[in-house]
Amino acid sequence: MTSTYFANTNTKIRKFKGKSCSVQRQSGLYVIKKGNSKFFEGRIRFPFNSSGKLISIPIGVFERDVLLKDALEKWYSIKNWSKENNKNPKLFGKEEEEKLSDKTFKEVALEYLEEVFKPKNKERTYQDRTNKINQMLRFIGDEKLISELEIEKDGRKYISNMLKTLFHDSPVQLTRCRQLLNQIFNYAEDETFIRPNQNPVLKKFQWETGNQRKISDKTFAKTITKNSWGMLPEFIQSVNENACNASIITDLATKAHLLMCIRTGVISCLEWDWYNSENDEWIIPSQTSGLKRKKDDLSNDHVIPSTPEINKLMAKVREITGWQKYCFYSLGSKNVPHLGTETINDHFKNLGWKDKQSAHQWRSVITTSVLEKSDFDYEVIDRQLGRMGHINGTRGHYDRSSLLDKRREFMEWWSKTLVKQGLII
């Protein structure tokens, strides 16, 4: 882009070969060249002060829509109207202009996240939604008004095109972004930034497929039957051999994950203070990220009954990191002083189990083994895995049971089972 000024005429504009140039000193009107086309664009800061944002207003395509004289007249009309009324120049010529908000989509989206979403959700979730908004802003831009995305202004078609363009190979992310947009536009309607019944994403798009969750096949659980342990012994042998020569902390954390029946996010940040020696159990605070509790849920700590096998394993860990806050202390992680949440899953891959068994789908191995090989009820293992399905619906108002005694029996059975299948502690 060049800032060199010269007084353009239509002839000079035809011959102009640069990328951008002002057509008249201090006018704010520019001629822009893209490919074989040239078009006029007005630029002005709004609000009219040093902190105002630079706003671009398309005036028309040179020679197809307007010539220089008409472009200048149109731009001065827009600029004068904006200054006289102290309104965003994008509102010029709009119907019911006094009722339209001059809020941009970006402003409304970030306002919603900060004032409504953030107080109700965990920081990690808030950052994820902020990242999604930033992805969509690459398409929408910073200047598009929220009112320009109303249904009657073809906002639904515009957003459909955006989602298909940005997330064509990720249908789940596409649907999640559309759901986030629905929340933002509902907020915009409540705050009268858009007119009533103008939410362009209130209904899902008929072509959406992201709500059809694919069941991961990265597990050998299906090989476990009543009469066979399938690939479990082979997997345990590979863990014992540690052929990829992972660190001792990674090796011990992986075995803890196998024994303790909880997500790797909990194992990686496990703290020594969470162990209750009197009751021989680990008490995981409800707001630990790996538990996936709601932000305001402070009353549903998760209990992991310990076993002789777990105690033996953790005694080895204590010899190495007992002086630290975290059981699996590590200097190798970039942002935290303990193992990263993906370390155990990466170790599975390095052991040769990529596309065969993921760390998360170890939960499938546990569940399948229990149902095929023991008399424990599904609900016992469901609760021990940290799921909270029993508190939903009508039952959640009355059921306060923990089934802790039965869960302790299960944990003892599971620890012994893994050792019988070859796990070396």
N, C-alpha and C positions, 0 to 999 in steps of 0.2 A: 504494500500500500504506500502511495506517495502523498506527501503533504504539500507538494509544490502547487502554487496557485497560478492559474491563468484563466482569463475570461473566455469561456467556451462559447462558441456558436454552434448551431446544428452541424455545420460543415466540419468544424474541428472535432466535435463529438464523434462524427462518423470516422474520422481518421485516428481518433484516440486509441492507443494500443496498450496503455498502462492498465493497472488493476482498479484504481480508484482515484478520483480527483474532485475537488470542490469546483462547482460551476460558477460560483460568484463569491467574492470576499465576504466572510462572516455571515453568509446566508444559511449555512448548515445543510445545504442541498448538495448532494454528491452524485456523480455518475459512476456506476460500477460496471465493470466488464467481467462477464463470466462466459467462457466459451466464445461463441459467435454473437452473443447477445449483450446489449447494454441496457441498463435500467437506472432510473432515478430513485434515490433514497434520501429522505430527510433525517437529520440527526439532531437531537436536542436533549438536554439534561432535564429531568423532572424528578422531584421538585426543583424549582429554579434557584438552586444554590450550589455551593461547591460539593456538597455531599449527595447531590442528586444523581440518579443513575442515567447513563447514556441510553436513550431509547431510539430505535431505528424505525422509521415509518416508510413503507414502500409507496412510491408515488405512481409508478407505471413503467412499462417497457418503452424505451426510446423508439420512436417512429411507429411502433405498433399501437401504443396507447396514447402517448403524448410527445410533443416536441418541447424544446427548452422553455419557451415562453409560458406555455400552459403548465409545465411542471413547476416553474417558479411561482406562478399565481396560486396553484393548488397548495404548494408547500407553505407560502406565506399566510394563506387563509387558515391552514391547520395550526401553524405556529402562533398566530395572533389570537385565535380562538382559545388555544390552550393557556396562553398567558393572561388573557382577559378574565377567564373563568377559573384559573388556577386548577385546571384539570389535566389529567393524563392525555397527551395528544392522540393516543390510540382510541380514545372515546369519541373523537371528532366524527360527526355524521351518523353516529349510532342512534337507533330508535330508543326512546326513553332514556336518553343519556344521563339524565339526572339521577336515575335509579340504579345505574350500573356501577359496580365497584371498580375502582382503579387498582385493586389488588392483583398482583401477578399470581400465576399458579405457584411459582416458587415460594413467594411470601406466605401464601395460605398453607401450603404443604408443610413448610418448616415451622410455622406457627402452630399447626395442629400437632406435629410431633413433639414440640417443646412444651406446650401448655396442656395438652390432653393425653397424648400417648405416653410420654416419658414418666409422668408421676405414677402411672399404673403398671409399668412394666420394668423388667430388669434392664440394666445398662447394656448388656449384650444384645438383647432384643431391640432396644432403641437404636443401637448402632447399625444393626442389620437393616432396619427400616430406613434409616438415614441413607445407607448405601444404595438401597433400592430407589429412593427418590433421586439421588444423584445420577443413577443410571438413566432414569427417565428424563431428567433435565438435559441430558446430552441430545435428546431428540426434540423436546419441547422448547428448550432454551430458557433464558432467565427473564425474558420480557413479555411472554405471552400472558394475557390477562386471563384470570380464572373464568370470567364471564364469556370469553370467546370459546370456551369448551362446553357450553350448554348444549343440550340435546337439539334445540331448534337451530343451532348454528353449526350443525354437523359435527359436534364434539364427539359423539359416539363413533362415527366413522374415523375421525382423526385418531382417537385413542386405540381403536382396533388396529389401525395401520401401525401405530407406534409399537404396540405390544408384539405384533407379528414380526416387526423389523428387529426389535431388540432381543426378543426371546424366542425366536423361531425354532431353536434347537433345545429349548428348556421349558417344556409345557408346565411343569410344576411351578417354576419361578414366575412364569407368565400369569398363571392364575393367582398366585400370591400377590403380585403387583396389582392386578385388577382389584382384588379384595382391599388392598391398602388404599387404592384410589377411591373406592366406594366410601371408605371411612372419611377420607379427606373431603370429598364432595358433600357428604352428609353434614360435615362440620361447616363447610362453606354455605350450605343452605340455611343451617341454624343461625349462622352469623350474618345472613342476608348478603353474602358476597356473590351469590348467584340467585336467580329467581326460583320460586317454589316449583317442584316437579321437573327440575332441569338437570338432575344428576345423570350424566351420560353412561355411568357404569353400575347403575342400581341393579340391573339384571346381568347375569352372566352372558357371555357370547355363546351362541349355539355351537361354534366350532371349537370351544375350549375342551381340552382333554386333561388338563393338569390336575383335576380333582380325582382322577382315576389313579390312585396310588399303586405303584408297581411293587409287588412283594419281592424283596431281595432274594436272589438265589445264591448269594455268597455264603453258603453254609452247607456242611455235610450232614445236617440234622436228619435229612430225609433218608440217610443210610442206616439210621438207628431204628431198630424194630424190637419187638418183644423177644426175638430169638437171636439178635445180633447187635453188637456195639458198633457196627459199621466201621467208619474211618476214625473213630475216637482214639483207639490205641495208637494208630499211626501218627495222628496229630500230636498226642502226648509225647511220643518218642521224639518227634522233631523238636518239641519244646525243650525236652531234656538235653538233647544233643547240642542245641544252640549253635548249629553249623555256621551261622552268619557272624558268630563271635560278638554278639551284642554285649554291652556293659553288664556288670553284675546287677546294677540297679534296674535296668530294663528287664533282665531275666527274672528277677524277684518280683517286680511289679506285674509282669505278665502272669506269673503263677498266682499272685494274689488276686488278679482279675478272674482267673479260672475258678478259684476257690470261693471268693466272697460274693459272687452273684450280683454284681452291681456294675453300672456303666464305667467305662474307662475314665470319664471326666471326674468321677469321685475318687477312683484309685490314684490318679495322678496327683491330686492335691490332698490326699489323706494326711491328717495331722495326728501326732502322737497324743495330744490332749483329748482326742475324741475317743480314746480307749478307756472304758470303765472296767477296771480290774475287779471291782467288787462283784459285778454282775457278769463279768467275762463277756463283754459285748462292745461293739463299736457303735457310737451314736453320731450319726451324720447330721449336722445342722440343716434345717429345712431349706435354707437359702444357698446351699452348695450348688453350684451351677449344674453339675452332673445329675442332680436329682430331678431337675426340670419342674420345680414347684413354681407356683405363681409368686409374683413379687411380694405381695402382702401376706403370704402364707408363712407364718412364723410358728405354727403349732404342730406341724407334721414332720418332725425329725424322723430320720430313717434309722432303724436299729438292725445291725448285722450281728447276730449271735456268733460268737467266736467258737472255735473248735480246737482240739489238740493240734491238728495239722496246721491250722491258720496261726496258732500261737508259736509253733515251731518255726514256721516261715518268718513271721514278724520278729522273732528273736534274732534271726540272722540279719534282718534288715536293721534292727536296733544297734547291732554291733558296728554298723557302718554309718548310720545317720542319726543315731539316738540323741546326739547333741543338737540336732536341728529341729525346727518347728515342723517341717514336713517329713513324713516317712520316706518318701521317694525324692529326696533332695537331689537337685541336679544343677550343674552350672551350664549345661548344654542348651537349655531353653533360652529363647531370645528375650521374652518379656516376663517370665515368671521364674522363681527359684526352685521349681520342682519340674518333674517330667511334663512334657507337653501332652495335651489330650490325644494327640494322634500317634504318640510314640508306640503304644502297645499295638495299635492296628498296623503301623508300619513294620513292626517286628513280625507280625503274622505274615506279611508280604515277603519280608526278607527270609523267612523260614521256608518259603516256597508255597504259601497258601493263598496267594493273590487269586481272586476270582473263585476260590474254593471255600474260604472261611474268613469272614471279617470279625473284628473284635466285637462290634455291636451285635452281630448275629450269633455270637456265643450264647446269647440269651435263648435262641432257638434250640441250640444243643441242650441246654439245661432243661427247658420246658419239655422237649420231646423225650429226653431221657427219663424225666420224672414220670410222665404219663405212660411210657412204655414199660418201665422197669420197676416202678414202686406203686404203693397204694396211697401216696399223698394226693390230696385234692388239688385241682388246678388253682384254686384260690390261695392256697398256701404258698405255692411258688410264685404266683402273680404278685402277691404282696411282698415277698422276699426280694423279688426283682426290682422293687421300688415303684411299681405302678399303683395308681390311686383310683382305679375304676370303681371300687366299692363305695367311694364317698359321693358319687354322682347320683342324680335322680332322687327319688323319694327315699331310697334306702340310706342315702348319705345323711339324712336328717336324724336317723335313729341309730345307725350302726357305728358303735364306738369301739368295736373289738379290734385287737391287734393280732390275735392268733400266734402270739409270740412263742408259746411253749411248743406248738406244732411246727413253727418255723425253725426253732432250735433243733428239733428232731430231724427236720429236713436237712439243715446245714450239716449236722453230724453225718447223716447218711451220704450226702453229696461229697463231703471231704474224703470219707473212707472209700467211696466209689472211685474217685479220681486216683487215689493211691493204688487201689486194686488194679486199675487200668494202666498203671505204670508211672504215674506222676512222682518224680523224685523231689522231695522237699529238702 
